[in-house]
Amino acid sequence: MGAIYKREMQAYFTTGLGYVFCAVFMAVTGFAFAMFTVQVAMSGADINLPLYYTVVIISLVVLLPILTMKSFAEEKKMKTEQLLLTAPVSLSSMVVAKFLAALTVFGACLGATCFYFTVISSYGTPNFGVLYGYIIGVFFLGSAFIAVGIFISALTENQLVAAVGTIAILMVMIGINFLNPYIDSAFIRGILSWISVYERFDRFCYGQFDFAALLYYISICFSFIFLTVRVYEKRRWA
Amino acid sequence: MIKVEGLVKHYGDKYAVNNISFTVGDREIVGFLGPNGAGKSTTMNILTGYLSATDGKVEIDGHDILEDTMAAKRSIGYLPEIPPVYPDMTVKEYLDFVYELKGCKLNRRKHIEEVINVTKIADVYNRVIKNLSRGYKQRVGIAQALIGNPKVIILDEPTIGLDPKQIVEVRNLIRTLGRDHTVILSTHILSEVQAVCDRLIIINKGKIVADKPTEEISQAVMTKCRLEAKISGPEKDVLYAVRSINGVTRCESVGSELDCTTYMIESEAGLDIRKPLFNLLASRNWPLMGLTTMGMNLEDVFITLTVDPARDKSKKRKITK
């Protein structure tokens, strides 16, 4: 497992994909932070953190699939998966290693955004509890996105299909939240809000640290990692 | 070392492998021979645990590939048809990665050094794999299979896409490997197995057609001796004279050059007609420009063993009509 994790991390930075992800993510979040918090704070008004985090999450919907698109699709295309699947390594540790590698790159970038808070603190005393609560929320939301991306990547050998497919699915997962108010039936609304990943995040916006939501995101991770393992098991038996 | 019993693999109602059984002993080099789509790669993929069989049992060094997967996989080094190399890594990084992936517990530096010496890739050790030639990539692929010193080495079409010099080198390498490892290699090139393997398993349409020592198979179909002779002389007279040699069953001209004609001469099994042929030509003053033995190759073996008899008969019938 360690070997695959190391190889994945190395590949992110030798192919340049990791740098592109980090650069774009930092640029987008940096810009959004400046617009919605620093500038607002300079004018003396209250900073708009929920809006900043909405931008962060929407950028993740586009950027995380780019990070995960190659994880299995490329292995399949280059036929290197034969090496992994015939090596004395279990399927689950192979999938988890790839998941952790993508999570590390994402986590490091997200961690780096904490630096922004030192900027805002020079304009006043922000509630650091809320800020870090947000960061943790985004981290778990992002890890759920990565698990979905890795699963889609295992289904195809075309990286572009993997990326676009993942973006589409994540958009649906996010979009349900915006669609919900237009639905009359309370029953359907209930079901939709249950699968809405964004609705869970809402509670972080009110400064609540929601363990139920974290558990929800973690269970999404496990489900999709499990499904990815199943994809490989099924392929072996097909 | 390898025990395969009643192996079956079907995709839908198409049988890729249909009830194959064989065993391979310790330090044996076995060739898997068959036309494209015969089921060679499928069998190898099942042996290495990449695919699962629909039915049947595979044991590698006493470990069942399904029940004792990790131990079985640890005893195998596998080179698939396309070498599974990462183009963005250097050879050094790649071999280190494979070493860790296989969880080896040998002296890393010494072991990797041994492997690169055996496969002769020391001069590209620090180069990025995507910049290597096809031959080097193949050798890096073989090196990968050797990492961890597995007891069994499985090579799927190891010489495909290589130039003649590289083919000879890889064959020599395989022969060297056979001293310490059990080797199974697949190919559809007949001279390859002839040059390298102790034993031959011929497979067609998912079934084993023959499983014998290489020499035995070549001899089995060597019912006739065939010579190709280039003789300078009047064609009609030469044909007549050669046909009159004791033991010659057939003589035909198959082509002509400037001042000599090429003849295909068949004689009864076990009868060497080269001396009488030479004496005849000398007495008539017809210079012998060249003489080669034909019909010893595995091509004949292969065709004889794998051609579907029913289809062959219908073909012949059509021709006679």
Interface residues (C-beta under 8 A of the other chain):
Chain A: G2 A3 I4 K6 R7 Q10 A11 T14 T15 M78 K79 T80 E81 Q82 L83 L84 L85 T86 A87 P88 V89 S90 R236 W237 A238
Chain B: Y11 T48 G49 Y50 L51 S52 T69 M70 A71 K73 R74 I76 Y78 P80 E81 I82 P84 V85 Y86 P87 D88 M89 E93 F97 V98 E100 L101 K102 G103 Q144
